[in-house]
Amino acid sequence: MRLAVAGKGGAGKTTISATLARLAARSGASVVAVDADANPNLGVALGLAAQIAGTLDPVAPALVSRRLGGAALTLPVDDVLHRHAVSAPDGVRLLGMGAPAHAEEGCLCAAHAVVSALLGDLGDGGRFVVVDMEASPEHLSRGTVRHVDAVCLVAEPYYRSLETVRRMAGLVAELPVPRVVVVANKLRSPLDREAVAEFCDRHGYELAGVVPWTDAVGAADRRRVPVVDQPGCEPFVDAVAALAAALRAPISGP
């Protein structure tokens, strides 16, 4: 399964992506995590030391070619993983899109082509692939994630976050992605859950998960500790585990 996690900046995409990856790896799955954000933080969220996460060697655009149907790798994907993936806790393998090193470098077109090619070729082998997307809808407007099996839109229970989900869902609907789900994050009360549920009902979105606000998640981030390793984060981790179970379920009928 290939899953892309998207949403407004600060909604919790990276924390949820890292937790999904670690839980899947602990269950015995072969997991590849792709940091598809030009401001990368997924490595630290997975549990890599900042020094190691900062030396991630992104896949070179030279390994991507244009073919009928889109970008593809010029080497077998297992070779690319061997050369460029960094081993993270629980056996997760981490790949990076690449980040600008200097101002005025220009667009990240080549980096987006790399992510698209990776996702196309990572569909084989029974892997669980989770892609932490950037807050910008550029991954959608470019069709970078056209090869994923599902897009998970992370929503906080307030207007601007929900509007971002609505806009992104409209773009995903124009891609050949079989499933789009919403996960409500940082819920502090039943009213928060009702607000997101009503939004999903009104627009016809599948609400696949609800994640409560947990102070320990912020404490884990301040300590640079993954939430799966931080005492007190159990409510968050349990909710993400329930989300993972829902994502493995068949697509709901009308």
C-alpha positions as CSV (number, residue, x, y, z in Angstrom):
1,M,0.0,0.0,0.0
2,R,1.2,3.5,-0.9
3,L,-0.3,6.3,1.3
4,A,0.3,10.0,1.0
5,V,-0.4,12.2,4.1
6,A,-1.4,15.8,3.3
7,G,-3.0,18.8,4.9
8,K,-2.5,22.3,6.2
9,G,0.9,23.3,7.7
10,G,1.0,22.3,11.4
11,A,-1.9,19.9,11.2
12,G,0.2,17.0,12.3
13,K,1.1,15.3,9.0
14,T,4.7,14.4,9.9
15,T,3.9,13.1,13.3
16,I,1.1,10.9,11.9
17,S,3.2,9.7,9.0
18,A,6.1,8.7,11.3
19,T,3.8,6.9,13.7
20,L,2.1,5.0,10.9
21,A,5.5,4.0,9.6
22,R,6.8,2.8,12.9
23,L,3.6,0.9,13.8
24,A,3.6,-0.8,10.4
25,A,7.2,-1.8,10.8
26,R,6.6,-3.2,14.3
27,S,3.8,-5.3,12.8
28,G,6.3,-7.0,10.5
29,A,5.7,-4.9,7.3
30,S,8.5,-3.8,5.0
31,V,8.2,0.0,5.3
32,V,9.5,2.8,3.2
33,A,8.9,6.4,4.4
34,V,9.3,9.2,1.9
35,D,10.0,12.7,3.1
36,A,8.4,14.6,0.3
37,D,8.7,18.0,2.0
38,A,11.4,20.5,0.9
39,N,11.6,21.4,4.6
40,P,12.3,17.8,5.8
41,N,11.5,16.7,9.4
42,L,10.3,13.1,8.9
43,G,13.7,11.6,9.9
44,V,13.7,13.2,13.3
45,A,10.0,12.2,13.8
46,L,10.9,8.6,13.1
47,G,13.7,8.7,15.7
48,L,16.8,9.5,13.8
49,A,19.3,11.8,15.4
50,A,19.2,15.3,13.8
51,Q,22.8,14.9,12.6
52,I,21.9,11.7,10.7
53,A,18.6,13.0,9.4
54,G,20.3,16.0,8.0
55,T,22.7,13.9,5.9
56,L,19.9,12.1,4.0
57,D,21.1,11.5,0.4
58,P,18.2,12.3,-1.8
59,V,17.6,10.3,-5.0
60,A,19.3,12.1,-7.9
61,P,17.1,13.4,-10.7
62,A,19.5,11.7,-13.0
63,L,18.0,8.4,-12.0
64,V,14.6,9.4,-13.3
65,S,13.5,9.2,-16.9
66,R,10.3,10.3,-18.7
67,R,8.3,7.3,-20.0
68,L,4.8,6.8,-21.3
69,G,2.6,7.2,-18.2
70,G,5.0,9.5,-16.4
71,A,8.4,9.5,-14.6
72,A,10.1,6.2,-13.8
73,L,13.4,5.1,-12.2
74,T,16.2,4.0,-14.5
75,L,17.4,1.5,-11.9
76,P,15.5,-1.2,-10.0
77,V,13.8,0.3,-7.0
78,D,15.6,-2.1,-4.7
79,D,19.0,-0.7,-5.9
80,V,17.8,2.8,-5.3
81,L,16.7,1.8,-1.7
82,H,20.1,0.2,-1.1
83,R,21.9,3.3,-2.3
84,H,19.8,6.1,-0.8
85,A,17.6,4.9,2.0
86,V,18.6,5.5,5.6
87,S,17.7,2.9,8.2
88,A,15.4,4.3,10.9
89,P,14.2,2.6,14.1
90,D,12.1,-0.5,13.8
91,G,13.6,-1.2,10.3
92,V,11.8,1.7,8.5
93,R,13.8,2.8,5.4
94,L,13.7,6.6,4.8
95,L,14.1,8.3,1.5
96,G,14.1,12.1,0.9
97,M,12.9,14.4,-1.9
98,G,15.7,16.8,-1.4
99,A,15.8,20.4,-0.2
100,P,17.2,23.6,-1.6
101,A,20.7,24.4,-0.3
102,H,20.7,28.0,-1.3
103,A,18.3,30.8,-2.1
104,E,17.3,31.5,-5.7
105,E,18.0,27.9,-6.8
106,G,14.7,27.8,-8.8
107,C,11.8,25.4,-8.7
108,L,11.8,21.9,-7.4
109,C,10.5,20.3,-10.6
110,A,13.2,17.6,-10.6
111,A,12.6,16.7,-7.0
112,H,8.8,16.2,-7.7
113,A,9.7,14.0,-10.6
114,V,11.9,11.9,-8.3
115,V,9.0,11.4,-5.8
116,S,6.6,10.5,-8.6
117,A,9.0,7.9,-10.0
118,L,9.7,6.4,-6.6
119,L,6.0,6.0,-5.9
120,G,5.4,4.4,-9.3
121,D,8.1,1.8,-8.8
122,L,7.5,1.2,-5.0
123,G,4.1,-0.3,-5.8
124,D,5.5,-3.8,-6.1
125,G,7.0,-6.0,-3.4
126,G,4.2,-5.8,-0.8
127,R,5.7,-2.8,0.9
128,F,3.9,-0.2,3.1
129,V,4.9,3.2,1.7
130,V,4.0,6.4,3.6
131,V,4.7,9.8,2.0
132,D,4.9,12.9,4.2
133,M,3.8,15.7,1.9
134,E,4.4,19.4,2.2
135,A,1.7,21.8,3.1
136,S,1.6,23.2,-0.4
137,P,-0.9,21.6,-2.9
138,E,1.9,21.4,-5.4
139,H,2.2,17.7,-5.0
140,L,-1.3,17.5,-6.2
141,S,-1.3,20.1,-8.9
142,R,1.8,18.4,-10.4
143,G,0.3,14.9,-10.0
144,T,3.3,13.9,-8.0
145,V,1.2,11.4,-5.9
146,R,-0.8,10.0,-8.8
147,H,0.5,6.5,-8.1
148,V,-0.6,6.3,-4.4
149,D,-3.4,4.0,-3.3
150,A,-4.8,6.5,-0.8
151,V,-4.4,10.1,0.3
152,C,-5.0,10.9,4.0
153,L,-6.0,14.5,4.5
154,V,-5.2,15.6,8.1
155,A,-7.7,18.1,9.5
156,E,-7.7,20.2,12.6
157,P,-11.2,21.2,13.9
158,Y,-11.1,24.8,12.7
159,Y,-12.2,26.6,9.5
160,R,-8.8,27.2,7.8
161,S,-7.7,23.6,8.2
162,L,-11.0,22.2,7.0
163,E,-10.9,24.6,4.0
164,T,-7.5,23.3,3.1
165,V,-8.8,19.8,3.2
166,R,-11.7,20.7,0.9
167,R,-9.4,22.3,-1.6
168,M,-6.9,19.4,-1.6
169,A,-9.7,16.8,-1.8
170,G,-10.9,18.6,-5.0
171,L,-7.5,18.3,-6.5
172,V,-7.1,14.6,-5.5
173,A,-10.4,13.9,-7.1
174,E,-8.8,14.7,-10.5
175,L,-6.1,12.2,-10.0
176,P,-6.4,8.4,-10.4
177,V,-6.2,7.8,-6.7
178,P,-8.6,5.1,-5.5
179,R,-9.3,6.4,-2.0
180,V,-9.3,9.7,-0.1
181,V,-9.9,9.8,3.6
182,V,-9.9,12.5,6.3
183,V,-8.3,12.1,9.8
184,A,-9.3,14.6,12.4
185,N,-6.3,15.5,14.6
186,K,-5.8,17.5,17.8
187,L,-9.4,17.0,19.1
188,R,-9.9,18.5,22.5
189,S,-13.6,17.8,23.0
190,P,-16.7,16.0,21.6
191,L,-17.6,19.3,19.9
192,D,-14.3,19.2,17.9
193,R,-15.1,15.7,16.7
194,E,-18.7,16.7,15.8
195,A,-17.4,19.7,13.8
196,V,-15.1,17.5,11.6
197,A,-17.7,14.8,11.3
198,E,-20.3,17.3,10.1
199,F,-17.8,18.7,7.6
200,C,-17.1,15.3,6.2
201,D,-20.8,14.4,6.0
202,R,-21.6,17.7,4.2
203,H,-18.9,17.1,1.6
204,G,-19.1,13.3,1.3
205,Y,-15.7,12.6,2.7
206,E,-14.7,9.4,4.5
207,L,-13.7,10.1,8.1
208,A,-11.2,7.3,8.7
209,G,-9.7,8.4,12.0
210,V,-10.0,10.7,15.0
211,V,-6.9,11.6,17.0
212,P,-7.2,13.3,20.4
213,W,-5.1,16.2,21.6
214,T,-2.4,14.9,23.9
215,D,0.1,17.2,25.7
216,A,2.7,14.5,25.6
217,V,3.0,14.8,21.8
218,G,4.3,18.3,22.2
219,A,6.6,17.1,25.0
220,A,8.0,14.4,22.7
221,D,8.7,16.9,19.9
222,R,10.5,19.2,22.3
223,R,12.7,16.3,23.3
224,R,13.1,15.1,19.7
225,V,11.6,11.7,20.7
226,P,9.1,9.8,18.5
227,V,5.7,9.7,20.0
228,V,5.8,5.9,19.9
229,D,8.7,6.0,22.3
230,Q,7.3,8.8,24.6
231,P,5.4,7.9,27.8
232,G,2.0,9.5,27.9
233,C,1.4,9.4,24.1
234,E,-0.6,6.2,24.2
235,P,-3.9,7.9,23.3
236,F,-2.3,9.4,20.2
237,V,-0.6,6.1,19.2
238,D,-3.7,4.1,19.8
239,A,-5.7,6.4,17.6
240,V,-3.2,6.2,14.8
241,A,-3.2,2.4,15.1
242,A,-7.0,2.5,14.6
243,L,-6.5,4.7,11.6
244,A,-4.0,2.2,10.2
245,A,-6.6,-0.5,10.6
246,A,-9.3,1.6,8.9
247,L,-6.9,2.2,6.0
248,R,-6.4,-1.5,5.5
249,A,-10.2,-2.0,5.3
250,P,-11.9,-2.2,1.9
251,I,-13.2,0.9,0.4
252,S,-16.7,1.7,1.7
253,G,-19.6,1.4,-0.7
254,P,-22.2,4.1,-1.2
